[in-house]
Every structure is written in C-alpha cells, then in structure tokens.
C-alpha cells in the first residue's frame, strides 16, 4: 500500500513539475455575429481555444503550477459575407506577480484588430510550428495568431525576469511570422500591413538597434517592482531610471510600436509608484510620462502634481 502511495505521489510531483506555461482564460464574444449561426459553435470554439493554450507545452522549460503565466484573451467576432468566416479583434491581458507581495503588475495589455479566420464547429485546432499554414490559410490563421501570442507572452514574461531571457520565444514568434498564412483578408503578418501589428512587435524586440528595450523590461520589473518590498526608495529611483531610458530611446527611435506597446495598461501603476516620490522626482516622472504615453498625458499631469 505504501509503495502504491509513493508511486502516486511521484506521478503527481512529476506532473506538477512539468506544468504548462500558460494559465489562460479565453472568452469568445459573439454579439456581432449573425443570428443564423448556432451559438453552440462559439461555445465549442471557446472551449477549444482554452484547451489549445492551456494543454499544450509551448517550450521545453520546466514550469511549476505556481509559475504558470496568468493571461486573458477576449476574442470579439463579427460575421462576414463568407460562410464560416469571421473577422475579429483580440484583446490580450497578461499579469506578472511582484516579488514578496500579492500584487500583480500588468505585463501585456494589447488589442489586435486584424484577425480573419474560418471556423466550423468541432474543427480541430492544430498547430505545427514547422508548418504554420495548413491546407486552408483562413482556417490556419486562427491557431497561428494564438500560437504567436502564446510565444510573445512567454517571451515578455521571461524578459521581465532575466536580461534577454525572452529572446528564444520571440524567435519562435518570428518563425510563425515567416511562415504565416497568406490569403484574402489575412493581415497583420507583414511590414506593409501597417505600422503597428504582429510583424512590427516582434521585429522591434529582435532588432539589435532597440536592444535597450530588453533592459527596460528587466529593470522595470526585476530591478524596480520586485525590489519595492525591501527598499522602496531605491526601487523608485530605478523606475525613474527606466523612464529616462525610455525617453532616450524614443528620442532616437520615435514612433516605434514597442514604446506604445510597453505603456499600455501601466498608467495607473506608474501614478501609484510616483505619487509618493519626492517632489523633484514626481515632477520629472510626470514630465517624461506625459511625453511618452500621450494617451494618458492629462492623467499624469493631473495626478502627479
């Protein structure tokens, strides 16, 4: 009996030590889908996407259950004139735990508006990184997009814990871009599809000219947020240094996608951090943030007086 118990415990520990990387919650919104399509189709799709992200091992790394990355995907569908073909926007939100606290910091908060795909109920959501595009590009595009963001999420999470730690996963995402589905109404994978899309996000993180962004992610999370518990003053000073790095980067590389991407979802957090700063540092933070995160400029000026 003891041997059986020990064997069972070993199996549990083995499973626990090889947990998948993501703890994802996918929701599918169908308010803009025509009423002639069975709603069961989208419930099946939602379940399939949750299984696709959560039950697949995306890397060879060992994650414990507690290390799985918390993320939300909200897929908003809209009907097209083609049977079983939909356009969609995908909102991705990722949280990162902060050391020695119960606080989780926004790591990714992004909306992709350029998704077109074909889906029939009970369609298998297969993905092969060596053959991203299957026989039907529109059907393959759905899994290509979700696999792409799975690797980018793992990449940004790793980059927040070690300098250049995310590079192998950004390369995996680049492989999807290089082999992405190509067909009618499929966009977001190419440089000429716009100035802010999947292509440019990965290109920015792999471009050696933008290497400082790896330092920014590492310093923001590992050298600042993770240090607030033990030394708030030093951690806040490091955060101000991050803003100075971003200001210098933006001056040399204006209007890059990664700068806008970095700030999305962080305004409330940054205001809380600098609201307790010494007056000169608070003023400096408000000045820099108002220039770099234009969307929230008025908010910074008002709340960091």
MISE-935904 format. One record per residue (C-alpha): residue number from 1; x, y, z. Coordinates in steps of 0.02 Angstrom, whole numbers. Layout:
<recs>
<k=NUM	X=X	Y=Y	Z=Z>
...
</recs>
This chain:
<recs>
<k=1	X=0	Y=0	Z=0>
<k=2	X=144	Y=118	Z=44>
<k=3	X=229	Y=81	Z=-123>
<k=4	X=68	Y=125	Z=-215>
<k=5	X=51	Y=287	Z=-117>
<k=6	X=231	Y=336	Z=-151>
<k=7	X=213	Y=296	Z=-335>
<k=8	X=55	Y=401	Z=-345>
<k=9	X=142	Y=545	Z=-256>
<k=10	X=289	Y=534	Z=-377>
<k=11	X=171	Y=544	Z=-526>
<k=12	X=85	Y=696	Z=-452>
<k=13	X=252	Y=781	Z=-422>
<k=14	X=308	Y=740	Z=-598>
<k=15	X=151	Y=815	Z=-672>
<k=16	X=165	Y=966	Z=-559>
<k=17	X=347	Y=997	Z=-609>
<k=18	X=306	Y=993	Z=-794>
<k=19	X=153	Y=1105	Z=-793>
<k=20	X=112	Y=1202	Z=-948>
<k=21	X=173	Y=1381	Z=-963>
<k=22	X=6	Y=1471	Z=-976>
<k=23	X=-146	Y=1485	Z=-866>
<k=24	X=-255	Y=1565	Z=-998>
<k=25	X=-438	Y=1612	Z=-996>
<k=26	X=-515	Y=1634	Z=-1168>
<k=27	X=-685	Y=1713	Z=-1193>
<k=28	X=-773	Y=1725	Z=-1361>
<k=29	X=-893	Y=1870	Z=-1386>
<k=30	X=-1023	Y=1845	Z=-1523>
<k=31	X=-1139	Y=1996	Z=-1505>
<k=32	X=-1097	Y=2050	Z=-1683>
<k=33	X=-1119	Y=1878	Z=-1762>
<k=34	X=-1273	Y=1845	Z=-1868>
<k=35	X=-1414	Y=1751	Z=-1782>
<k=36	X=-1416	Y=1614	Z=-1914>
<k=37	X=-1258	Y=1537	Z=-1839>
<k=38	X=-1283	Y=1416	Z=-1694>
<k=39	X=-1216	Y=1489	Z=-1531>
<k=40	X=-1155	Y=1314	Z=-1486>
<k=41	X=-1023	Y=1337	Z=-1620>
<k=42	X=-941	Y=1476	Z=-1521>
<k=43	X=-953	Y=1388	Z=-1355>
<k=44	X=-860	Y=1244	Z=-1437>
<k=45	X=-734	Y=1367	Z=-1508>
<k=46	X=-707	Y=1446	Z=-1337>
<k=47	X=-675	Y=1277	Z=-1257>
<k=48	X=-559	Y=1226	Z=-1398>
<k=49	X=-456	Y=1386	Z=-1382>
<k=50	X=-440	Y=1366	Z=-1194>
<k=51	X=-379	Y=1188	Z=-1219>
<k=52	X=-263	Y=1242	Z=-1359>
<k=53	X=-173	Y=1369	Z=-1249>
<k=54	X=-177	Y=1279	Z=-1082>
<k=55	X=-147	Y=1097	Z=-1128>
<k=56	X=0	Y=1122	Z=-1245>
<k=57	X=182	Y=1130	Z=-1192>
<k=58	X=248	Y=1282	Z=-1285>
<k=59	X=428	Y=1265	Z=-1228>
<k=60	X=547	Y=1134	Z=-1159>
<k=61	X=565	Y=1236	Z=-999>
<k=62	X=506	Y=1168	Z=-832>
<k=63	X=366	Y=1270	Z=-753>
<k=64	X=285	Y=1231	Z=-587>
<k=65	X=97	Y=1257	Z=-571>
<k=66	X=129	Y=1417	Z=-471>
<k=67	X=240	Y=1486	Z=-610>
<k=68	X=110	Y=1475	Z=-748>
<k=69	X=79	Y=1643	Z=-830>
<k=70	X=-92	Y=1719	Z=-796>
<k=71	X=-170	Y=1787	Z=-956>
<k=72	X=-339	Y=1831	Z=-1029>
<k=73	X=-391	Y=1827	Z=-1211>
<k=74	X=-553	Y=1909	Z=-1267>
<k=75	X=-600	Y=1867	Z=-1447>
<k=76	X=-736	Y=1981	Z=-1518>
<k=77	X=-812	Y=1906	Z=-1675>
<k=78	X=-905	Y=1983	Z=-1819>
<k=79	X=-987	Y=1895	Z=-1967>
<k=80	X=-927	Y=1915	Z=-2146>
<k=81	X=-1010	Y=1880	Z=-2313>
<k=82	X=-916	Y=1714	Z=-2323>
<k=83	X=-988	Y=1558	Z=-2244>
<k=84	X=-899	Y=1512	Z=-2080>
<k=85	X=-776	Y=1656	Z=-2099>
<k=86	X=-761	Y=1789	Z=-1964>
<k=87	X=-666	Y=1947	Z=-1931>
<k=88	X=-613	Y=1979	Z=-1752>
<k=89	X=-519	Y=2085	Z=-1629>
<k=90	X=-418	Y=2001	Z=-1493>
<k=91	X=-382	Y=2086	Z=-1327>
<k=92	X=-237	Y=2010	Z=-1230>
<k=93	X=-201	Y=2048	Z=-1048>
<k=94	X=-57	Y=1970	Z=-951>
<k=95	X=-13	Y=1990	Z=-768>
<k=96	X=154	Y=1963	Z=-683>
<k=97	X=169	Y=1933	Z=-494>
<k=98	X=281	Y=2052	Z=-398>
<k=99	X=407	Y=1976	Z=-278>
<k=100	X=362	Y=1975	Z=-93>
<k=101	X=185	Y=2041	Z=-122>
<k=102	X=12	Y=1989	Z=-176>
<k=103	X=15	Y=2123	Z=-311>
<k=104	X=15	Y=2077	Z=-495>
<k=105	X=80	Y=2201	Z=-623>
<k=106	X=13	Y=2221	Z=-799>
<k=107	X=142	Y=2146	Z=-917>
<k=108	X=42	Y=2149	Z=-1080>
<k=109	X=-117	Y=2244	Z=-1121>
<k=110	X=-145	Y=2245	Z=-1308>
<k=111	X=-283	Y=2238	Z=-1437>
<k=112	X=-257	Y=2160	Z=-1608>
<k=113	X=-392	Y=2218	Z=-1729>
<k=114	X=-334	Y=2123	Z=-1884>
<k=115	X=-392	Y=1943	Z=-1873>
<k=116	X=-488	Y=1847	Z=-2005>
<k=117	X=-516	Y=1660	Z=-1993>
<k=118	X=-627	Y=1516	Z=-2042>
<k=119	X=-703	Y=1403	Z=-1911>
<k=120	X=-828	Y=1260	Z=-1918>
<k=121	X=-893	Y=1181	Z=-1759>
<k=122	X=-782	Y=1040	Z=-1694>
<k=123	X=-642	Y=1092	Z=-1811>
<k=124	X=-476	Y=1031	Z=-1741>
<k=125	X=-363	Y=1174	Z=-1684>
<k=126	X=-198	Y=1103	Z=-1740>
<k=127	X=-32	Y=1195	Z=-1742>
<k=128	X=136	Y=1139	Z=-1807>
<k=129	X=275	Y=1267	Z=-1790>
<k=130	X=365	Y=1186	Z=-1937>
<k=131	X=212	Y=1201	Z=-2048>
<k=132	X=114	Y=1351	Z=-1986>
<k=133	X=0	Y=1361	Z=-2138>
<k=134	X=-106	Y=1209	Z=-2172>
<k=135	X=-213	Y=1171	Z=-2325>
<k=136	X=-331	Y=1315	Z=-2288>
<k=137	X=-244	Y=1481	Z=-2241>
<k=138	X=-402	Y=1556	Z=-2166>
<k=139	X=-426	Y=1406	Z=-2051>
<k=140	X=-240	Y=1404	Z=-2006>
<k=141	X=-239	Y=1590	Z=-1964>
<k=142	X=-336	Y=1566	Z=-1801>
<k=143	X=-209	Y=1448	Z=-1723>
<k=144	X=-63	Y=1545	Z=-1797>
<k=145	X=-122	Y=1704	Z=-1709>
<k=146	X=-149	Y=1619	Z=-1541>
<k=147	X=16	Y=1524	Z=-1552>
<k=148	X=104	Y=1687	Z=-1596>
<k=149	X=36	Y=1775	Z=-1442>
<k=150	X=74	Y=1623	Z=-1332>
<k=151	X=258	Y=1639	Z=-1378>
<k=152	X=259	Y=1828	Z=-1361>
<k=153	X=180	Y=1816	Z=-1187>
<k=154	X=308	Y=1687	Z=-1132>
<k=155	X=443	Y=1798	Z=-1208>
<k=156	X=392	Y=1957	Z=-1117>
<k=157	X=371	Y=1861	Z=-954>
<k=158	X=546	Y=1787	Z=-970>
<k=159	X=617	Y=1958	Z=-1019>
<k=160	X=550	Y=2029	Z=-855>
<k=161	X=649	Y=1902	Z=-753>
<k=162	X=815	Y=1896	Z=-847>
<k=163	X=902	Y=2010	Z=-971>
<k=164	X=866	Y=1945	Z=-1147>
<k=165	X=776	Y=1798	Z=-1068>
<k=166	X=634	Y=1814	Z=-1191>
<k=167	X=739	Y=1802	Z=-1349>
<k=168	X=711	Y=1615	Z=-1386>
<k=169	X=522	Y=1641	Z=-1379>
<k=170	X=525	Y=1800	Z=-1484>
<k=171	X=620	Y=1695	Z=-1611>
<k=172	X=481	Y=1564	Z=-1604>
<k=173	X=355	Y=1703	Z=-1639>
<k=174	X=465	Y=1764	Z=-1782>
<k=175	X=459	Y=1590	Z=-1857>
<k=176	X=269	Y=1600	Z=-1859>
<k=177	X=279	Y=1769	Z=-1946>
<k=178	X=399	Y=1700	Z=-2076>
<k=179	X=280	Y=1556	Z=-2114>
<k=180	X=115	Y=1642	Z=-2078>
<k=181	X=-43	Y=1607	Z=-2178>
<k=182	X=-61	Y=1716	Z=-2332>
<k=183	X=-230	Y=1739	Z=-2412>
<k=184	X=-377	Y=1853	Z=-2443>
<k=185	X=-411	Y=1971	Z=-2297>
<k=186	X=-271	Y=1896	Z=-2191>
<k=187	X=-170	Y=2040	Z=-2120>
<k=188	X=-53	Y=2084	Z=-1977>
<k=189	X=91	Y=1972	Z=-2026>
<k=190	X=185	Y=2086	Z=-2146>
<k=191	X=278	Y=2250	Z=-2134>
<k=192	X=163	Y=2334	Z=-2260>
<k=193	X=5	Y=2283	Z=-2165>
<k=194	X=26	Y=2436	Z=-2053>
<k=195	X=147	Y=2517	Z=-1932>
<k=196	X=82	Y=2427	Z=-1777>
<k=197	X=49	Y=2243	Z=-1797>
<k=198	X=119	Y=2070	Z=-1758>
<k=199	X=262	Y=2093	Z=-1880>
<k=200	X=324	Y=2254	Z=-1802>
<k=201	X=303	Y=2199	Z=-1622>
<k=202	X=420	Y=2052	Z=-1646>
<k=203	X=537	Y=2150	Z=-1760>
<k=204	X=559	Y=2282	Z=-1626>
<k=205	X=605	Y=2153	Z=-1494>
<k=206	X=730	Y=2066	Z=-1608>
<k=207	X=810	Y=2221	Z=-1683>
<k=208	X=981	Y=2248	Z=-1603>
<k=209	X=960	Y=2436	Z=-1627>
<k=210	X=820	Y=2428	Z=-1499>
<k=211	X=919	Y=2323	Z=-1376>
<k=212	X=886	Y=2446	Z=-1235>
<k=213	X=705	Y=2388	Z=-1229>
<k=214	X=765	Y=2223	Z=-1155>
<k=215	X=850	Y=2323	Z=-1018>
<k=216	X=690	Y=2423	Z=-994>
<k=217	X=583	Y=2268	Z=-966>
<k=218	X=712	Y=2190	Z=-850>
<k=219	X=743	Y=2348	Z=-750>
<k=220	X=558	Y=2393	Z=-737>
<k=221	X=507	Y=2225	Z=-664>
<k=222	X=659	Y=2139	Z=-588>
<k=223	X=761	Y=2289	Z=-530>
<k=224	X=616	Y=2402	Z=-481>
<k=225	X=448	Y=2321	Z=-445>
<k=226	X=525	Y=2165	Z=-368>
<k=227	X=631	Y=2272	Z=-252>
<k=228	X=493	Y=2384	Z=-182>
<k=229	X=465	Y=2273	Z=-30>
<k=230	X=645	Y=2279	Z=28>
<k=231	X=695	Y=2457	Z=-25>
<k=232	X=557	Y=2570	Z=-90>
<k=233	X=668	Y=2722	Z=-113>
<k=234	X=797	Y=2630	Z=-219>
<k=235	X=663	Y=2540	Z=-318>
<k=236	X=576	Y=2704	Z=-360>
<k=237	X=742	Y=2780	Z=-413>
<k=238	X=768	Y=2632	Z=-529>
<k=239	X=594	Y=2660	Z=-601>
<k=240	X=640	Y=2840	Z=-639>
<k=241	X=796	Y=2775	Z=-724>
<k=242	X=685	Y=2664	Z=-832>
<k=243	X=586	Y=2818	Z=-886>
<k=244	X=749	Y=2906	Z=-931>
<k=245	X=800	Y=2754	Z=-1034>
<k=246	X=633	Y=2759	Z=-1124>
<k=247	X=647	Y=2945	Z=-1157>
<k=248	X=820	Y=2924	Z=-1235>
<k=249	X=759	Y=2775	Z=-1337>
<k=250	X=607	Y=2870	Z=-1401>
<k=251	X=714	Y=3021	Z=-1449>
<k=252	X=823	Y=2910	Z=-1558>
<k=253	X=682	Y=2799	Z=-1621>
<k=254	X=520	Y=2900	Z=-1624>
<k=255	X=352	Y=2818	Z=-1653>
<k=256	X=407	Y=2637	Z=-1631>
<k=257	X=274	Y=2510	Z=-1592>
<k=258	X=364	Y=2440	Z=-1441>
<k=259	X=361	Y=2607	Z=-1349>
<k=260	X=171	Y=2619	Z=-1364>
<k=261	X=152	Y=2434	Z=-1325>
<k=262	X=256	Y=2449	Z=-1166>
<k=263	X=149	Y=2585	Z=-1089>
<k=264	X=-21	Y=2508	Z=-1124>
<k=265	X=-107	Y=2463	Z=-960>
<k=266	X=29	Y=2538	Z=-849>
<k=267	X=-32	Y=2716	Z=-815>
<k=268	X=-120	Y=2678	Z=-650>
<k=269	X=29	Y=2579	Z=-587>
<k=270	X=153	Y=2716	Z=-633>
<k=271	X=47	Y=2850	Z=-550>
<k=272	X=41	Y=2749	Z=-388>
<k=273	X=229	Y=2724	Z=-392>
<k=274	X=272	Y=2907	Z=-417>
<k=275	X=133	Y=2982	Z=-312>
<k=276	X=243	Y=2951	Z=-159>
<k=277	X=404	Y=3013	Z=-239>
<k=278	X=499	Y=3167	Z=-184>
<k=279	X=431	Y=3323	Z=-272>
<k=280	X=576	Y=3339	Z=-397>
<k=281	X=561	Y=3154	Z=-447>
<k=282	X=373	Y=3165	Z=-458>
<k=283	X=385	Y=3317	Z=-572>
<k=284	X=515	Y=3230	Z=-680>
<k=285	X=408	Y=3074	Z=-694>
<k=286	X=254	Y=3174	Z=-743>
<k=287	X=354	Y=3268	Z=-874>
<k=288	X=427	Y=3112	Z=-955>
<k=289	X=269	Y=3008	Z=-944>
<k=290	X=164	Y=3146	Z=-1023>
<k=291	X=280	Y=3145	Z=-1174>
<k=292	X=300	Y=2958	Z=-1192>
<k=293	X=123	Y=2899	Z=-1153>
<k=294	X=23	Y=3032	Z=-1244>
<k=295	X=-143	Y=2941	Z=-1222>
<k=296	X=-131	Y=2965	Z=-1034>
<k=297	X=-38	Y=3132	Z=-1032>
<k=298	X=-180	Y=3229	Z=-949>
<k=299	X=-197	Y=3093	Z=-817>
<k=300	X=-12	Y=3104	Z=-771>
<k=301	X=-15	Y=3294	Z=-763>
<k=302	X=-170	Y=3295	Z=-654>
<k=303	X=-123	Y=3156	Z=-532>
<k=304	X=63	Y=3187	Z=-516>
<k=305	X=54	Y=3370	Z=-465>
</recs>
